[in-house]
Amino acid sequence: MIKIGDIELSDFPLLLAPMEDVSDPPFRALCKKYGADVMYTEFISSEGLIRDAVKSVKKLDIFEYERPVGIQIFGSDIDSMRQAASLCEAVNPDIIDINYGCPVKKVACKGAGAGILQDIPKMVEMTKEIVNSTNLPVTVKTRLGWDENTKYIVETAERLQDVGIKAISIHGRTRSQMYKGEADWSLIGDVKNNSRMHIPVFGNGDINTPQKAVEYKNKFGVDGVMIGRAAIGNPWFFNEVKHFINTGELMSSPSIDERIKVVKEHLDFSIKWKGEKLGVLEMRRHYGNYFKGIPNFKPIRTQLVTLDYSEEIFEVLKNVSIQYNKIEV
């Protein structure tokens, strides 16, 4: 059994990665339903939280059914991060997670996210301050290093453990790689196999098939995997991985009706959480992924991303079911 602090998980837990504009409550609800073991929120700006910015505060919404759930924060100022952790603790999550991995320019170039990988002593100091400011388990999401010449993750992970984090998730790329090239899991394996490490080490990056999850589990010995892009439009992926681990067999792909059912569920929750206008608008980014691989779907997708009212969208989805059930997909 894997534990994050006192939180007991399965032998090989699957974590939903914190993804900006993706890992919101409607999406998390579906991932939980289809097998994810630990949820993480979208990353939340510490400065936004302490200034009571509406968008940041809204991201603090968590629900009982998704536990264990971690709230992820990012920032470059230690005092702001400490205050943000206290604000997060007030809404009673299970975990506080620190984002040391976001590579995007507007975050990293301000010294937040992966930007702090250029200043490991500050990274350790910030982590220590946050750990000491909360009674909740603190976890970290990070990368191998800033660039090819600064892959200090083995030493860094040990130092973060020593100041009190309860688990670490490592994306197998540097900041300079962004999301390009292939994730290098060898250093993630080195962190896990460091005899001085005793907290869970989770791997992240390029887990896009159940086979790869099992291969990396066996090859690198990680305690679990964090899944991001493979779950977008495919919340079933978590159950597919678990099924393959347990049986060595692949699950069949979801039918057109199963996809439509989940899309409707996603849209319905999105509207309830964000309101009709924003719920419909922000759902548009998901349709292409939900119906990926379905032949001749482009005209329907164009329809879905241009309609402004949920009733119209539900009607299109109803017609999709009728149309595609008449032919073999």
N, C-alpha and C positions, 0 to 999 in steps of 0.2 A: 504493500500500500504506500502511495506517495502522499506526503503531507506538506502543506504550505502553512507553517506555524502549527496551529491546532486543527486546521481544516483537512479533513481526510478525503482523499480522492481515490480513484481506481488505480490499478497497477501501472497503466500507461495512459494518463489523461490526455484528452484533446482540448486544446485551448483555442478560443476564438480570438484572433488578433484584433487589437484596437485599430480600426481603419477610419480615417476622417471621412465624413459624409456617407459612411456605410454602416458602421457598427452602432447604429442607433437602436432604441428599444424594439421597434417592429422587427428589424433584422435579427436582433439577438433572440427574440422570442422564438423565431423559426429555427435558428441554429440550436437553441436549447432543446426544442421539441424533437429535432432530428439528430441528437446525440452529442452535442458539445458539452464538455464537463465543466469548463470555467469560462465565464464571460468577462470581457473587458470592454469598457465604454470607449467611445471615440476619445482621442486625447483632448484635454481641456486646458486652456491657457490659465496659468496661475494668476497672471495680471488681470485677465478677464474676470476671474472668480472674485478676487479681492476688490475689484471695482464694481462688482455686481452687474456685469454685462449680461444682458438677457440671454444671448446665444450660449454663453459659457454656463450660466446657471441652469439653463434648460437641460444641458447635457448631464446634470447630476441626477436626473430621473432614473431611478432603478426600481425593480419590481421583485416581489418575494419569489416568484416562480423561477427567476433566473439565477438564484444563488447556487454556488458561490459566485459573486460578482465583484470585480475590481474596478475602481475608478482610476483612470490614468491622467496624470497631470504633467505639464511641461513648463519650463521657464528657465531663465538664466540667473535670476536673483534669488539668493538663498533664503532671505527673509520672506519674500513673496511666496516661494515654494512651501515654506514652513506654514505660513498662514493659510495657503490653499489646502494643504493637507488637513488642517483643522476644520476648514469648511466642508471638506469631503467627509471627514469622520462624522460630522453632525448629521449626515443623511444615512448613516449606518450601513456602509458597504461592508463586504467581508475583507477586502484587500485595498491598499493604496499602492498603485503602480506608478513608477517614475519612467517617463519617456526620455531615454538617452539614445534613441535610434532614428527619429524622424530626419530624413535627409534633405527635405525641401529647403530651398534657399532662404525664404522669408523666416524660417525657424532656425536653421542651423547657423546661418551667418550672423545671428544675434546671440550666439553662444548657448542656445537652447537645443533640445533634441540631440541629434548627433554632433552638434557643434561643440558640446562639452567634451567630446573625445579628444579635443586639442588641449584640454586642461584636466588631466586625470586627478591631480590633487584636489581641485575644486569639485570634481564629480564625487569623489569620496567624501569630502567635507559636507557637500549638500545632502548626500544620502544619509550621512550620520545625523545631521540636524533633523531630517524628516523622520527617521527611525525613532529618534529621541522625543519627537513631538507628538507621537501617536501611540495608542495602545493596539492598533491594528497591525497585522503583518504587512510589511512593505516588500514589494517585489520590484524588479528592474527589467526593462526591455532595452536592449542595446544592440550594437553592431560590433564587428571584429575590430574596428579602429576607424580613424579618420580617413586614412589612405593606405596604400600598399606598404608604406614604410613605418606605419604606426599600429601594427596589429598586436596590441598589448593585452588582448582579452583574457589570456590565462592569468596573468598577474592581476589585472583589473578586477576580474570576477572574484578572486580570492580576497582582495582588499575590500570589495563591497560586502562580501560575506562577513568579513571580520568586523564591520561596523553595524551589522545586524540585519541585513536583508534575509528574507525567508525563501526566496527562489529567484532564479534569473532566466530570462528568455533571451536567446542570442540569435540575431539574424545573420546569416552566413555571408554577408557582404560588408564592404567598407562604405563610409559615407560617399566617397568619391565615385563609387560604382553606381550609386543610386539603386535602381532595380535592374541594371543591365548585367549581362554575362550570367554565369552560373554561380549559384550560392556555393561557397566553400564550407563544407561541414567538418573538415578535418580539425580545425581549431575548436569548433564546438565540442567535438569528441575529446580534444586535449583538456578542455575545461572540465568536462564530466569525469575524465579519467585521472585528474589531478587528485592524488591521495589526500590532499588537505581540504578538498571540497566535501561538504556534507549536506548542503542544501540541494533541492531539486534543480536540475539543469534541463531546460526545455529548448529544443531546436526549432528554428523558423527559417523559411526560405525555400521556395520551389517544391513544397510538398503538394504536388498536383495530381497524384494518383494514389490509391490505396497501396499499391505495390511499393511505391517509393517510401511511403510512411513506414512500412514494415522493414524494407531494406535498410533505411537509415536508423531505425530502432535497433536492429541487430548489429549493424556495422559500427555505429558510433556510441551505442549504449545510453543514449539520452533517456531521461525519465519520462518524457512525453513530447508532443510536438504542438507548436502553435500554428494554426492554419489561418491564412488570410485570403489572398486573391482566389484560391480554389473554391472558396465557399460562396463567392459572390454569384448570385443567381443559382446557387447549388447548395442550399443548406443541408441537403441529404448527404453531402460528402462525409460528414462526421460518422453517420451510421454505416456508410460504405466502407470507411476505414476500419471501423470496429468489426464489421462482418468479415472482412478479409483477414483481420488478425485472428479471429475466432475460428474461421472455417477454411481459410486459404482459397476461398472462392469469391468471385466478383458478383456483386448484386446487379440485377438488370437495371438499366436506365429508367428513370421515372417516365411514365406514359404522358401523353399530351394532357390528359385529364388531371393527372397528379400535378403537373406543372401549373395548370390553370388554377387548380384549387389553392395551391400555395401562393400564387401571384395575387389571387383575390384576398386571401388571408393577410398577406403583406400590405396590400393597398388599403384594406379595411382598417388595420391597426395604424398605418401611417396617417390616415385621415383622422382617426380618433385622437392620435397623439399630437398632430401638428395642425389640424384643421383641414378643411376641404381643399383650399387653394394650394397651400404649401405641401400638403400630403400628396396631392396629385402631381404637382410639379417635381418633387424630389423622388417620386417613384419612377420617373422616366428613365433614370440611369440604370434601372434594373432589368427592364424588359428584354434587351438584347441578350443578356446573360441567361435569363430564365429559359429562353427559347433557342439558345445556341444549338446549332446542328439540325434544327427543324427545317426541312426543305421549303423553299419559296416563301419564307416568312417575312422578308424585308418589307413588302407593302403593308403588312399588318403591323409590323413594328412602327413604321412611319405613322400609321393611324394612331397607335397607342401613345406615341410621344407628342402628338399634336392636339389631342383632345384635352379639354379643360375641366370636364365634369366626370365624376366617378360613375354616374349612371350610364354614360356613353361608353366608358371603358368596360364596365361589366357586360354591356350588351355586345361589344366587340369580342370579348373573351368567350361569351356564350356561343357566338357564331363560329369562333375558332374551333371550339370543341366539336360542333356539328360538322364543320368542313373537314377537319383532319381525321375524324373518326370514320368518314366515308372512304378514306384512302389509307393505304398502309404507310405509316411513317417509318 
